[in-house]
């Protein structure tokens, strides 16, 4: 498992409660061959798009009708090189990881695509509500105590909890 994937899993499972990150931006990016024209979130119609199964980027990108959902990232560079996909869309950290596997990364280009809101959800049950309360309490302690900063630095991720950027706590239930 890559450090990026491990970081995302760790953060999602241990530290990220809705009160602190009810809407943290995701950073989807795309990989394409150098020869391919860049797309943005408005002109993806007709392009051969690919992303990881169940990510549902089609719900966030207008005009998307043709796409492939892949089970694993390890074959995506080959798909791009053999024209089985024109673009691969994933979180920025995952795109960087995939590009890091390329024998010659110079034949690919990475571009930012769109910011998406990400949410951590808890089940609507007694146990889910208890976990939500625990996460909210611990996140408050971790952020105020500065203990998360070293994790973000270790995994070379931007630190989203600067004093003027700390999200307000919410009690929203979805």
LUMGU-124649 format. One record per atom (N, C-alpha, C): residue number from 1; residue in three letters; atom name; x, y, z. Coordinates in Angstrom, 3 decimals, decimal comma, always signed. Layout:
REM residues N
[r NUM ALA CA [X Y Z]];
...
END
This chain:
REM residues 174
[r 1 UNK N [+0,850 -1,177 +0,000]];
[r 1 UNK CA [+0,000 +0,000 +0,000]];
[r 1 UNK C [+0,891 +1,234 +0,000]];
[r 2 UNK N [+0,566 +2,177 -0,869]];
[r 2 UNK CA [+1,380 +3,386 -0,948]];
[r 2 UNK C [+1,196 +4,236 +0,301]];
[r 3 UNK N [+2,171 +5,092 +0,557]];
[r 3 UNK CA [+2,055 +6,003 +1,682]];
[r 3 UNK C [+0,837 +6,895 +1,553]];
[r 4 UNK N [+0,513 +7,305 +0,321]];
[r 4 UNK CA [-0,645 +8,170 +0,098]];
[r 4 UNK C [-1,934 +7,448 +0,461]];
[r 5 UNK N [-2,052 +6,207 +0,022]];
[r 5 UNK CA [-3,265 +5,449 +0,314]];
[r 5 UNK C [-3,351 +5,144 +1,803]];
[r 6 UNK N [-2,225 +4,814 +2,416]];
[r 6 UNK CA [-2,205 +4,539 +3,841]];
[r 6 UNK C [-2,601 +5,784 +4,618]];
[r 7 UNK N [-2,060 +6,927 +4,213]];
[r 7 UNK CA [-2,390 +8,195 +4,876]];
[r 7 UNK C [-3,887 +8,473 +4,787]];
[r 8 UNK N [-4,449 +8,318 +3,597]];
[r 8 UNK CA [-5,874 +8,578 +3,432]];
[r 8 UNK C [-6,718 +7,656 +4,286]];
[r 9 UNK N [-6,361 +6,395 +4,332]];
[r 9 UNK CA [-7,096 +5,436 +5,140]];
[r 9 UNK C [-6,969 +5,769 +6,617]];
[r 10 UNK N [-5,757 +6,066 +7,062]];
[r 10 UNK CA [-5,531 +6,402 +8,457]];
[r 10 UNK C [-6,332 +7,631 +8,857]];
[r 11 UNK N [-6,265 +8,641 +8,045]];
[r 11 UNK CA [-6,974 +9,873 +8,354]];
[r 11 UNK C [-8,476 +9,652 +8,385]];
[r 12 UNK N [-8,992 +8,940 +7,398]];
[r 12 UNK CA [-10,430 +8,707 +7,333]];
[r 12 UNK C [-10,917 +7,863 +8,502]];
[r 13 UNK N [-10,143 +6,879 +8,892]];
[r 13 UNK CA [-10,601 +5,969 +9,930]];
[r 13 UNK C [-10,360 +6,477 +11,345]];
[r 14 UNK N [-9,330 +7,274 +11,541]];
[r 14 UNK CA [-8,962 +7,627 +12,902]];
[r 14 UNK C [-9,218 +9,071 +13,303]];
[r 15 UNK N [-9,063 +10,004 +12,386]];
[r 15 UNK CA [-8,989 +11,383 +12,830]];
[r 15 UNK C [-10,010 +12,353 +12,259]];
[r 16 UNK N [-10,803 +12,005 +11,322]];
[r 16 UNK CA [-11,533 +13,011 +10,572]];
[r 16 UNK C [-13,029 +13,008 +10,870]];
[r 17 UNK N [-13,489 +13,663 +11,899]];
[r 17 UNK CA [-14,915 +13,659 +12,198]];
[r 17 UNK C [-15,651 +14,742 +11,430]];
[r 18 UNK N [-16,939 +14,569 +11,225]];
[r 18 UNK CA [-17,714 +15,566 +10,496]];
[r 18 UNK C [-17,692 +16,956 +11,117]];
[r 19 UNK N [-17,629 +17,073 +12,425]];
[r 19 UNK CA [-17,634 +18,401 +13,025]];
[r 19 UNK C [-16,415 +19,206 +12,598]];
[r 20 UNK N [-15,322 +18,544 +12,314]];
[r 20 UNK CA [-14,110 +19,243 +11,917]];
[r 20 UNK C [-13,937 +19,331 +10,423]];
[r 21 UNK N [-14,489 +18,419 +9,699]];
[r 21 UNK CA [-14,261 +18,412 +8,255]];
[r 21 UNK C [-15,536 +18,065 +7,523]];
[r 22 UNK N [-16,591 +18,806 +7,789]];
[r 22 UNK CA [-17,863 +18,517 +7,144]];
[r 22 UNK C [-17,758 +18,661 +5,641]];
[r 23 UNK N [-16,830 +19,476 +5,185]];
[r 23 UNK CA [-16,652 +19,635 +3,742]];
[r 23 UNK C [-15,205 +19,994 +3,442]];
[r 24 UNK N [-14,339 +19,005 +3,445]];
[r 24 UNK CA [-12,943 +19,230 +3,075]];
[r 24 UNK C [-12,810 +19,017 +1,577]];
[r 25 UNK N [-12,087 +19,867 +0,881]];
[r 25 UNK CA [-11,992 +19,698 -0,568]];
[r 25 UNK C [-11,130 +18,510 -0,955]];
[r 26 UNK N [-11,609 +17,748 -1,908]];
[r 26 UNK CA [-10,799 +16,700 -2,507]];
[r 26 UNK C [-10,078 +17,303 -3,698]];
[r 27 UNK N [-9,071 +16,671 -4,161]];
[r 27 UNK CA [-8,270 +17,242 -5,233]];
[r 27 UNK C [-8,157 +16,282 -6,406]];
[r 28 UNK N [-9,254 +15,977 -7,097]];
[r 28 UNK CA [-9,126 +15,091 -8,248]];
[r 28 UNK C [-8,256 +15,710 -9,334]];
[r 29 UNK N [-7,445 +14,886 -9,922]];
[r 29 UNK CA [-6,571 +15,301 -11,007]];
[r 29 UNK C [-6,701 +14,272 -12,113]];
[r 30 UNK N [-6,075 +14,547 -13,227]];
[r 30 UNK CA [-6,116 +13,608 -14,337]];
[r 30 UNK C [-4,704 +13,326 -14,820]];
[r 31 UNK N [-4,535 +12,129 -15,339]];
[r 31 UNK CA [-3,297 +11,781 -16,040]];
[r 31 UNK C [-3,690 +11,587 -17,494]];
[r 32 UNK N [-2,843 +12,062 -18,383]];
[r 32 UNK CA [-3,101 +11,880 -19,809]];
[r 32 UNK C [-1,763 +11,758 -20,517]];
[r 33 UNK N [-1,800 +11,250 -21,718]];
[r 33 UNK CA [-0,598 +11,253 -22,542]];
[r 33 UNK C [-0,283 +12,685 -22,947]];
[r 34 UNK N [+0,952 +13,001 -23,174]];
[r 34 UNK CA [+1,348 +14,353 -23,567]];
[r 34 UNK C [+0,594 +14,793 -24,815]];
[r 35 UNK N [+0,340 +13,882 -25,729]];
[r 35 UNK CA [-0,311 +14,232 -26,989]];
[r 35 UNK C [-1,805 +14,520 -26,844]];
[r 36 UNK N [-2,404 +14,149 -25,729]];
[r 36 UNK CA [-3,838 +14,365 -25,549]];
[r 36 UNK C [-4,124 +15,798 -25,106]];
[r 37 UNK N [-5,235 +16,340 -25,590]];
[r 37 UNK CA [-5,669 +17,676 -25,184]];
[r 37 UNK C [-6,177 +17,622 -23,750]];
[r 38 UNK N [-5,923 +18,676 -23,002]];
[r 38 UNK CA [-6,379 +18,758 -21,622]];
[r 38 UNK C [-7,888 +18,898 -21,578]];
[r 39 UNK N [-8,520 +18,242 -20,604]];
[r 39 UNK CA [-9,948 +18,453 -20,391]];
[r 39 UNK C [-10,130 +19,174 -19,069]];
[r 40 UNK N [-11,253 +19,831 -18,944]];
[r 40 UNK CA [-11,616 +20,367 -17,640]];
[r 40 UNK C [-12,968 +19,774 -17,281]];
[r 41 UNK N [-13,565 +20,262 -16,205]];
[r 41 UNK CA [-14,796 +19,631 -15,747]];
[r 41 UNK C [-16,004 +19,956 -16,614]];
[r 42 UNK N [-15,822 +20,696 -17,707]];
[r 42 UNK CA [-16,963 +21,017 -18,568]];
[r 42 UNK C [-16,875 +20,397 -19,949]];
[r 43 UNK N [-15,725 +19,900 -20,366]];
[r 43 UNK CA [-15,606 +19,404 -21,740]];
[r 43 UNK C [-15,164 +17,945 -21,817]];
[r 44 UNK N [-15,643 +17,134 -20,898]];
[r 44 UNK CA [-15,233 +15,728 -20,859]];
[r 44 UNK C [-16,076 +14,845 -21,770]];
[r 45 UNK N [-17,110 +15,388 -22,392]];
[r 45 UNK CA [-17,991 +14,589 -23,234]];
[r 45 UNK C [-17,220 +13,957 -24,386]];
[r 46 UNK N [-17,417 +12,673 -24,582]];
[r 46 UNK CA [-16,789 +11,980 -25,694]];
[r 46 UNK C [-15,393 +11,478 -25,416]];
[r 47 UNK N [-14,827 +11,837 -24,287]];
[r 47 UNK CA [-13,486 +11,376 -23,947]];
[r 47 UNK C [-13,563 +10,015 -23,274]];
[r 48 UNK N [-12,516 +9,237 -23,427]];
[r 48 UNK CA [-12,437 +7,950 -22,748]];
[r 48 UNK C [-11,891 +8,139 -21,346]];
[r 49 UNK N [-12,775 +8,270 -20,391]];
[r 49 UNK CA [-12,382 +8,523 -19,011]];
[r 49 UNK C [-12,318 +7,213 -18,236]];
[r 50 UNK N [-11,441 +7,155 -17,268]];
[r 50 UNK CA [-11,344 +5,989 -16,392]];
[r 50 UNK C [-11,091 +6,462 -14,971]];
[r 51 UNK N [-11,687 +5,767 -14,027]];
[r 51 UNK CA [-11,442 +6,013 -12,617]];
[r 51 UNK C [-11,743 +4,755 -11,830]];
[r 52 UNK N [-11,396 +4,771 -10,571]];
[r 52 UNK CA [-11,571 +3,605 -9,717]];
[r 52 UNK C [-13,063 +3,353 -9,494]];
[r 53 UNK N [-13,410 +2,091 -9,552]];
[r 53 UNK CA [-14,800 +1,666 -9,389]];
[r 53 UNK C [-15,413 +2,249 -8,120]];
[r 54 UNK N [-16,635 +2,704 -8,246]];
[r 54 UNK CA [-17,477 +3,259 -7,181]];
[r 54 UNK C [-17,098 +4,678 -6,752]];
[r 55 UNK N [-16,147 +5,318 -7,433]];
[r 55 UNK CA [-15,831 +6,701 -7,096]];
[r 55 UNK C [-16,900 +7,666 -7,601]];
[r 56 UNK N [-17,652 +7,279 -8,605]];
[r 56 UNK CA [-18,806 +8,032 -9,111]];
[r 56 UNK C [-18,475 +9,462 -9,548]];
[r 57 UNK N [-17,338 +9,638 -10,201]];
[r 57 UNK CA [-17,001 +10,966 -10,712]];
[r 57 UNK C [-18,013 +11,446 -11,748]];
[r 58 UNK N [-18,753 +10,541 -12,371]];
[r 58 UNK CA [-19,761 +10,956 -13,341]];
[r 58 UNK C [-20,829 +11,846 -12,692]];
[r 59 UNK N [-21,000 +11,740 -11,393]];
[r 59 UNK CA [-21,970 +12,578 -10,694]];
[r 59 UNK C [-21,468 +14,008 -10,500]];
[r 60 UNK N [-20,169 +14,229 -10,661]];
[r 60 UNK CA [-19,580 +15,540 -10,415]];
[r 60 UNK C [-19,093 +16,242 -11,672]];
[r 61 UNK N [-18,970 +15,515 -12,758]];
[r 61 UNK CA [-18,477 +16,091 -14,005]];
[r 61 UNK C [-19,623 +16,150 -15,004]];
[r 62 UNK N [-20,012 +17,338 -15,444]];
[r 62 UNK CA [-21,118 +17,430 -16,395]];
[r 62 UNK C [-20,744 +16,816 -17,742]];
[r 63 UNK N [-21,738 +16,346 -18,439]];
[r 63 UNK CA [-21,594 +15,830 -19,807]];
[r 63 UNK C [-20,824 +14,518 -19,914]];
[r 64 UNK N [-20,551 +13,847 -18,824]];
[r 64 UNK CA [-19,828 +12,575 -18,900]];
[r 64 UNK C [-20,810 +11,457 -19,215]];
[r 65 UNK N [-20,564 +10,787 -20,348]];
[r 65 UNK CA [-21,417 +9,670 -20,738]];
[r 65 UNK C [-20,625 +8,376 -20,899]];
[r 66 UNK N [-19,369 +8,482 -21,271]];
[r 66 UNK CA [-18,548 +7,302 -21,535]];
[r 66 UNK C [-17,388 +7,258 -20,543]];
[r 67 UNK N [-17,348 +6,200 -19,757]];
[r 67 UNK CA [-16,256 +6,055 -18,796]];
[r 67 UNK C [-16,075 +4,583 -18,462]];
[r 68 UNK N [-14,897 +4,268 -17,963]];
[r 68 UNK CA [-14,581 +2,921 -17,493]];
[r 68 UNK C [-14,259 +2,994 -16,018]];
[r 69 UNK N [-14,816 +2,072 -15,271]];
[r 69 UNK CA [-14,458 +1,954 -13,868]];
[r 69 UNK C [-13,462 +0,800 -13,741]];
[r 70 UNK N [-12,336 +1,089 -13,130]];
[r 70 UNK CA [-11,297 +0,071 -12,995]];
[r 70 UNK C [-11,269 -0,445 -11,562]];
[r 71 UNK N [-10,825 -1,668 -11,403]];
[r 71 UNK CA [-10,742 -2,259 -10,071]];
[r 71 UNK C [-9,430 -1,929 -9,373]];
[r 72 UNK N [-8,357 -1,830 -10,158]];
[r 72 UNK CA [-7,030 -1,584 -9,596]];
[r 72 UNK C [-6,306 -0,539 -10,422]];
[r 73 UNK N [-5,439 +0,206 -9,773]];
[r 73 UNK CA [-4,704 +1,280 -10,445]];
[r 73 UNK C [-3,484 +0,790 -11,217]];
[r 74 UNK N [-3,051 -0,428 -10,990]];
[r 74 UNK CA [-1,761 -0,845 -11,539]];
[r 74 UNK C [-1,718 -0,972 -13,056]];
[r 75 UNK N [-2,833 -1,035 -13,744]];
[r 75 UNK CA [-2,812 -1,142 -15,200]];
[r 75 UNK C [-3,193 +0,124 -15,937]];
[r 76 UNK N [-3,385 +1,215 -15,216]];
[r 76 UNK CA [-3,920 +2,416 -15,858]];
[r 76 UNK C [-2,938 +3,040 -16,842]];
[r 77 UNK N [-1,654 +3,031 -16,552]];
[r 77 UNK CA [-0,699 +3,635 -17,486]];
[r 77 UNK C [-0,698 +2,888 -18,812]];
[r 78 UNK N [-0,802 +1,580 -18,753]];
[r 78 UNK CA [-0,890 +0,778 -19,976]];
[r 78 UNK C [-2,176 +1,098 -20,738]];
[r 79 UNK N [-3,278 +1,277 -20,014]];
[r 79 UNK CA [-4,539 +1,647 -20,666]];
[r 79 UNK C [-4,395 +2,966 -21,416]];
[r 80 UNK N [-3,723 +3,929 -20,813]];
[r 80 UNK CA [-3,522 +5,225 -21,463]];
[r 80 UNK C [-2,618 +5,088 -22,689]];
[r 81 UNK N [-1,552 +4,337 -22,561]];
[r 81 UNK CA [-0,605 +4,189 -23,671]];
[r 81 UNK C [-1,186 +3,413 -24,844]];
[r 82 UNK N [-2,112 +2,500 -24,568]];
[r 82 UNK CA [-2,700 +1,691 -25,638]];
[r 82 UNK C [-4,094 +2,177 -26,035]];
[r 83 UNK N [-4,422 +3,412 -25,691]];
[r 83 UNK CA [-5,667 +4,082 -26,090]];
[r 83 UNK C [-6,933 +3,363 -25,633]];
[r 84 UNK N [-6,850 +2,642 -24,533]];
[r 84 UNK CA [-8,064 +2,067 -23,956]];
[r 84 UNK C [-8,731 +3,077 -23,026]];
[r 85 UNK N [-8,025 +4,149 -22,719]];
[r 85 UNK CA [-8,558 +5,282 -21,964]];
[r 85 UNK C [-7,772 +6,511 -22,403]];
[r 86 UNK N [-8,461 +7,647 -22,452]];
[r 86 UNK CA [-7,785 +8,906 -22,782]];
[r 86 UNK C [-7,279 +9,609 -21,523]];
[r 87 UNK N [-8,058 +9,480 -20,439]];
[r 87 UNK CA [-7,745 +10,178 -19,199]];
[r 87 UNK C [-8,029 +9,261 -18,021]];
[r 88 UNK N [-7,211 +9,374 -17,006]];
[r 88 UNK CA [-7,434 +8,677 -15,742]];
[r 88 UNK C [-7,661 +9,749 -14,689]];
[r 89 UNK N [-8,738 +9,643 -13,943]];
[r 89 UNK CA [-9,093 +10,641 -12,940]];
[r 89 UNK C [-9,034 +9,985 -11,566]];
[r 90 UNK N [-8,366 +10,649 -10,639]];
[r 90 UNK CA [-8,248 +10,129 -9,278]];
[r 90 UNK C [-7,827 +11,274 -8,367]];
[r 91 UNK N [-7,749 +11,002 -7,084]];
[r 91 UNK CA [-7,259 +11,997 -6,133]];
[r 91 UNK C [-5,814 +12,344 -6,484]];
[r 92 UNK N [-5,438 +13,558 -6,223]];
[r 92 UNK CA [-4,116 +14,051 -6,589]];
[r 92 UNK C [-2,993 +13,160 -6,051]];
[r 93 UNK N [-3,095 +12,753 -4,806]];
[r 93 UNK CA [-2,053 +11,896 -4,226]];
[r 93 UNK C [-1,976 +10,560 -4,950]];
[r 94 UNK N [-3,112 +10,018 -5,340]];
[r 94 UNK CA [-3,125 +8,737 -6,056]];
[r 94 UNK C [-2,570 +8,894 -7,472]];
[r 95 UNK N [-2,897 +10,002 -8,110]];
[r 95 UNK CA [-2,352 +10,277 -9,443]];
[r 95 UNK C [-0,825 +10,351 -9,368]];
[r 96 UNK N [-0,321 +11,034 -8,352]];
[r 96 UNK CA [+1,133 +11,115 -8,182]];
[r 96 UNK C [+1,739 +9,734 -7,956]];
[r 97 UNK N [+1,066 +8,910 -7,185]];
[r 97 UNK CA [+1,552 +7,549 -6,939]];
[r 97 UNK C [+1,602 +6,748 -8,238]];
[r 98 UNK N [+0,534 +6,824 -9,033]];
[r 98 UNK CA [+0,493 +6,102 -10,306]];
[r 98 UNK C [+1,608 +6,601 -11,222]];
[r 99 UNK N [+1,773 +7,914 -11,321]];
[r 99 UNK CA [+2,842 +8,465 -12,164]];
[r 99 UNK C [+4,224 +8,022 -11,688]];
[r 100 UNK N [+4,366 +7,833 -10,397]];
[r 100 UNK CA [+5,636 +7,370 -9,853]];
[r 100 UNK C [+5,998 +5,960 -10,292]];
[r 101 UNK N [+5,022 +5,206 -10,783]];
[r 101 UNK CA [+5,262 +3,845 -11,259]];
[r 101 UNK C [+5,655 +3,810 -12,734]];
[r 102 UNK N [+5,540 +4,944 -13,418]];
[r 102 UNK CA [+5,816 +4,983 -14,861]];
[r 102 UNK C [+7,314 +4,893 -15,132]];
[r 103 UNK N [+7,721 +4,031 -16,081]];
[r 103 UNK CA [+9,137 +3,971 -16,454]];
[r 103 UNK C [+9,623 +5,306 -17,027]];
[r 104 UNK N [+8,745 +5,994 -17,766]];
[r 104 UNK CA [+9,084 +7,299 -18,340]];
[r 104 UNK C [+7,925 +8,263 -18,089]];
[r 105 UNK N [+7,896 +8,917 -16,933]];
[r 105 UNK CA [+6,788 +9,819 -16,608]];
[r 105 UNK C [+6,644 +10,993 -17,572]];
[r 106 UNK N [+7,668 +11,287 -18,367]];
[r 106 UNK CA [+7,605 +12,443 -19,261]];
[r 106 UNK C [+6,587 +12,261 -20,388]];
[r 107 UNK N [+6,109 +11,051 -20,623]];
[r 107 UNK CA [+5,100 +10,853 -21,673]];
[r 107 UNK C [+3,698 +11,135 -21,152]];
[r 108 UNK N [+3,575 +11,426 -19,864]];
[r 108 UNK CA [+2,282 +11,715 -19,258]];
[r 108 UNK C [+2,261 +13,133 -18,718]];
[r 109 UNK N [+1,062 +13,673 -18,564]];
[r 109 UNK CA [+0,872 +14,971 -17,929]];
[r 109 UNK C [-0,170 +14,815 -16,838]];
[r 110 UNK N [+0,075 +15,507 -15,740]];
[r 110 UNK CA [-0,879 +15,538 -14,639]];
[r 110 UNK C [-1,454 +16,942 -14,566]];
[r 111 UNK N [-2,753 +17,045 -14,487]];
[r 111 UNK CA [-3,388 +18,352 -14,343]];
[r 111 UNK C [-4,486 +18,265 -13,298]];
[r 112 UNK N [-4,683 +19,366 -12,595]];
[r 112 UNK CA [-5,769 +19,473 -11,626]];
[r 112 UNK C [-7,077 +19,550 -12,392]];
[r 113 UNK N [-8,096 +18,921 -11,890]];
[r 113 UNK CA [-9,367 +18,890 -12,601]];
[r 113 UNK C [-10,440 +19,708 -11,904]];
[r 114 UNK N [-10,753 +19,385 -10,666]];
[r 114 UNK CA [-11,843 +20,065 -9,964]];
[r 114 UNK C [-11,712 +19,784 -8,466]];
[r 115 UNK N [-12,228 +20,678 -7,642]];
[r 115 UNK CA [-12,281 +20,453 -6,194]];
[r 115 UNK C [-13,618 +19,800 -5,873]];
[r 116 UNK N [-13,586 +18,723 -5,123]];
[r 116 UNK CA [-14,815 +18,047 -4,724]];
[r 116 UNK C [-14,910 +18,015 -3,206]];
[r 117 UNK N [-16,115 +18,191 -2,679]];
[r 117 UNK CA [-16,268 +18,056 -1,230]];
[r 117 UNK C [-16,213 +16,580 -0,841]];
[r 118 UNK N [-15,523 +16,286 +0,247]];
[r 118 UNK CA [-15,440 +14,925 +0,760]];
[r 118 UNK C [-16,063 +14,885 +2,145]];
[r 119 UNK N [-16,725 +13,805 +2,446]];
[r 119 UNK CA [-17,399 +13,672 +3,729]];
[r 119 UNK C [-17,062 +12,332 +4,357]];
[r 120 UNK N [-16,944 +12,317 +5,645]];
[r 120 UNK CA [-16,833 +11,074 +6,383]];
[r 120 UNK C [-18,193 +10,824 +6,997]];
[r 121 UNK N [-18,725 +9,641 +6,827]];
[r 121 UNK CA [-20,052 +9,331 +7,339]];
[r 121 UNK C [-20,000 +8,291 +8,438]];
[r 122 UNK N [-20,979 +8,358 +9,298]];
[r 122 UNK CA [-21,148 +7,376 +10,362]];
[r 122 UNK C [-22,556 +6,802 +10,234]];
[r 123 UNK N [-22,700 +5,557 +10,627]];
[r 123 UNK CA [-24,019 +4,932 +10,526]];
[r 123 UNK C [-24,986 +5,594 +11,496]];
[r 124 UNK N [-26,245 +5,576 +11,115]];
[r 124 UNK CA [-27,286 +6,150 +11,959]];
[r 124 UNK C [-27,724 +5,084 +12,958]];
[r 125 UNK N [-26,871 +4,871 +13,938]];
[r 125 UNK CA [-27,138 +3,874 +14,975]];
[r 125 UNK C [-26,524 +4,386 +16,272]];
[r 126 UNK N [-26,796 +3,704 +17,343]];
[r 126 UNK CA [-26,225 +4,108 +18,623]];
[r 126 UNK C [-24,690 +4,058 +18,564]];
[r 127 UNK N [-24,166 +3,024 +17,964]];
[r 127 UNK CA [-22,710 +2,893 +17,849]];
[r 127 UNK C [-22,127 +3,987 +16,940]];
[r 128 UNK N [-22,803 +4,283 +15,830]];
[r 128 UNK CA [-22,340 +5,328 +14,928]];
[r 128 UNK C [-22,323 +6,688 +15,599]];
[r 129 UNK N [-23,359 +6,985 +16,377]];
[r 129 UNK CA [-23,403 +8,264 +17,087]];
[r 129 UNK C [-22,316 +8,339 +18,164]];
[r 130 UNK N [-22,029 +7,207 +18,813]];
[r 130 UNK CA [-20,957 +7,180 +19,812]];
[r 130 UNK C [-19,602 +7,418 +19,142]];
[r 131 UNK N [-19,380 +6,791 +17,984]];
[r 131 UNK CA [-18,134 +7,016 +17,244]];
[r 131 UNK C [-18,013 +8,466 +16,792]];
[r 132 UNK N [-19,120 +9,033 +16,328]];
[r 132 UNK CA [-19,120 +10,432 +15,904]];
[r 132 UNK C [-18,714 +11,343 +17,061]];
[r 133 UNK N [-19,294 +11,118 +18,236]];
[r 133 UNK CA [-18,959 +11,944 +19,401]];
[r 133 UNK C [-17,492 +11,774 +19,794]];
[r 134 UNK N [-16,997 +10,543 +19,747]];
[r 134 UNK CA [-15,594 +10,286 +20,065]];
[r 134 UNK C [-14,676 +10,988 +19,070]];
[r 135 UNK N [-14,973 +10,884 +17,780]];
[r 135 UNK CA [-14,147 +11,525 +16,753]];
[r 135 UNK C [-14,149 +13,039 +16,917]];
[r 136 UNK N [-15,327 +13,601 +17,169]];
[r 136 UNK CA [-15,401 +15,052 +17,354]];
[r 136 UNK C [-14,534 +15,494 +18,533]];
[r 137 UNK N [-14,634 +14,778 +19,637]];
[r 137 UNK CA [-13,868 +15,140 +20,832]];
[r 137 UNK C [-12,363 +14,994 +20,586]];
[r 138 UNK N [-11,947 +13,872 +20,011]];
[r 138 UNK CA [-10,520 +13,637 +19,776]];
[r 138 UNK C [-9,944 +14,599 +18,740]];
[r 139 UNK N [-10,710 +14,895 +17,709]];
[r 139 UNK CA [-10,205 +15,804 +16,685]];
[r 139 UNK C [-9,968 +17,185 +17,277]];
[r 140 UNK N [-10,877 +17,617 +18,122]];
[r 140 UNK CA [-10,714 +18,905 +18,789]];
[r 140 UNK C [-9,413 +18,916 +19,590]];
[r 141 UNK N [-9,153 +17,837 +20,323]];
[r 141 UNK CA [-7,924 +17,740 +21,114]];
[r 141 UNK C [-6,682 +17,683 +20,218]];
[r 142 UNK N [-6,741 +16,890 +19,157]];
[r 142 UNK CA [-5,584 +16,714 +18,276]];
[r 142 UNK C [-5,219 +17,994 +17,533]];
[r 143 UNK N [-6,218 +18,708 +17,049]];
[r 143 UNK CA [-5,942 +19,938 +16,306]];
[r 143 UNK C [-5,443 +21,026 +17,251]];
[r 144 UNK N [-6,142 +21,218 +18,348]];
[r 144 UNK CA [-5,736 +22,272 +19,279]];
[r 144 UNK C [-4,372 +21,995 +19,896]];
[r 145 UNK N [-4,022 +20,723 +20,068]];
[r 145 UNK CA [-2,721 +20,366 +20,626]];
[r 145 UNK C [-1,611 +20,315 +19,588]];
[r 146 UNK N [-1,943 +20,492 +18,316]];
[r 146 UNK CA [-0,947 +20,492 +17,252]];
[r 146 UNK C [-0,370 +19,124 +16,921]];
[r 147 UNK N [-1,008 +18,066 +17,361]];
[r 147 UNK CA [-0,442 +16,726 +17,181]];
[r 147 UNK C [-0,612 +16,179 +15,767]];
[r 148 UNK N [-1,486 +16,763 +14,982]];
[r 148 UNK CA [-1,682 +16,270 +13,617]];
[r 148 UNK C [-0,648 +16,817 +12,639]];
[r 149 UNK N [-0,071 +17,945 +12,969]];
[r 149 UNK CA [+0,841 +18,614 +12,035]];
[r 149 UNK C [+1,973 +17,689 +11,567]];
[r 150 UNK N [+2,549 +16,917 +12,474]];
[r 150 UNK CA [+3,661 +16,034 +12,084]];
[r 150 UNK C [+3,202 +14,944 +11,115]];
[r 151 UNK N [+1,974 +14,466 +11,261]];
[r 151 UNK CA [+1,450 +13,485 +10,301]];
[r 151 UNK C [+1,335 +14,093 +8,913]];
[r 152 UNK N [+0,794 +15,290 +8,838]];
[r 152 UNK CA [+0,661 +15,952 +7,544]];
[r 152 UNK C [+2,035 +16,205 +6,928]];
[r 153 UNK N [+2,991 +16,627 +7,744]];
[r 153 UNK CA [+4,348 +16,868 +7,240]];
[r 153 UNK C [+5,004 +15,577 +6,767]];
[r 154 UNK N [+4,825 +14,500 +7,522]];
[r 154 UNK CA [+5,442 +13,222 +7,144]];
[r 154 UNK C [+4,960 +12,750 +5,782]];
[r 155 UNK N [+3,672 +12,909 +5,522]];
[r 155 UNK CA [+3,104 +12,430 +4,263]];
[r 155 UNK C [+3,040 +13,536 +3,215]];
[r 156 UNK N [+3,709 +14,666 +3,506]];
[r 156 UNK CA [+3,820 +15,777 +2,554]];
[r 156 UNK C [+2,451 +16,233 +2,044]];
[r 157 UNK N [+1,548 +16,413 +2,987]];
[r 157 UNK CA [+0,204 +16,881 +2,676]];
[r 157 UNK C [+0,030 +18,286 +3,246]];
[r 158 UNK N [-0,759 +19,127 +2,577]];
[r 158 UNK CA [-1,002 +20,464 +3,131]];
[r 158 UNK C [-1,763 +20,362 +4,454]];
[r 159 UNK N [-1,398 +21,173 +5,397]];
[r 159 UNK CA [-2,042 +21,155 +6,714]];
[r 159 UNK C [-3,276 +22,051 +6,673]];
[r 160 UNK N [-4,475 +21,477 +6,802]];
[r 160 UNK CA [-5,703 +22,260 +6,622]];
[r 160 UNK C [-6,197 +22,963 +7,878]];
[r 161 UNK N [-5,492 +22,843 +8,991]];
[r 161 UNK CA [-6,026 +23,352 +10,244]];
[r 161 UNK C [-5,258 +24,544 +10,780]];
[r 162 UNK N [-4,830 +25,447 +9,900]];
[r 162 UNK CA [-4,198 +26,674 +10,370]];
[r 162 UNK C [-5,231 +27,433 +11,189]];
[r 163 UNK N [-4,787 +28,294 +12,076]];
[r 163 UNK CA [-5,701 +28,952 +13,010]];
[r 163 UNK C [-6,849 +29,680 +12,322]];
[r 164 UNK N [-6,610 +30,253 +11,139]];
[r 164 UNK CA [-7,692 +30,955 +10,449]];
[r 164 UNK C [-8,474 +30,038 +9,509]];
[r 165 UNK N [-8,075 +28,776 +9,384]];
[r 165 UNK CA [-8,737 +27,846 +8,474]];
[r 165 UNK C [-9,501 +26,735 +9,180]];
[r 166 UNK N [-9,519 +26,712 +10,492]];
[r 166 UNK CA [-10,163 +25,617 +11,207]];
[r 166 UNK C [-11,658 +25,662 +10,949]];
[r 167 UNK N [-12,232 +24,576 +10,421]];
[r 167 UNK CA [-13,660 +24,569 +10,153]];
[r 167 UNK C [-14,458 +24,651 +11,443]];
[r 168 UNK N [-15,575 +25,301 +11,345]];
[r 168 UNK CA [-16,460 +25,389 +12,494]];
[r 168 UNK C [-17,123 +24,042 +12,731]];
[r 169 UNK N [-17,325 +23,714 +13,991]];
[r 169 UNK CA [-18,012 +22,466 +14,324]];
[r 169 UNK C [-19,462 +22,558 +13,868]];
[r 170 UNK N [-19,987 +21,446 +13,416]];
[r 170 UNK CA [-21,380 +21,405 +12,981]];
[r 170 UNK C [-22,077 +20,256 +13,673]];
[r 171 UNK N [-23,382 +20,321 +13,688]];
[r 171 UNK CA [-24,152 +19,193 +14,204]];
[r 171 UNK C [-25,061 +18,653 +13,104]];
[r 172 UNK N [-24,643 +18,832 +11,877]];
[r 172 UNK CA [-25,454 +18,391 +10,754]];
[r 172 UNK C [-25,496 +16,880 +10,682]];
[r 173 UNK N [-26,661 +16,369 +10,384]];
[r 173 UNK CA [-26,852 +14,942 +10,180]];
[r 173 UNK C [-27,399 +14,763 +8,787]];
[r 174 UNK N [-26,840 +13,833 +8,052]];
[r 174 UNK CA [-27,286 +13,593 +6,688]];
[r 174 UNK C [-27,951 +12,253 +6,604]];
END
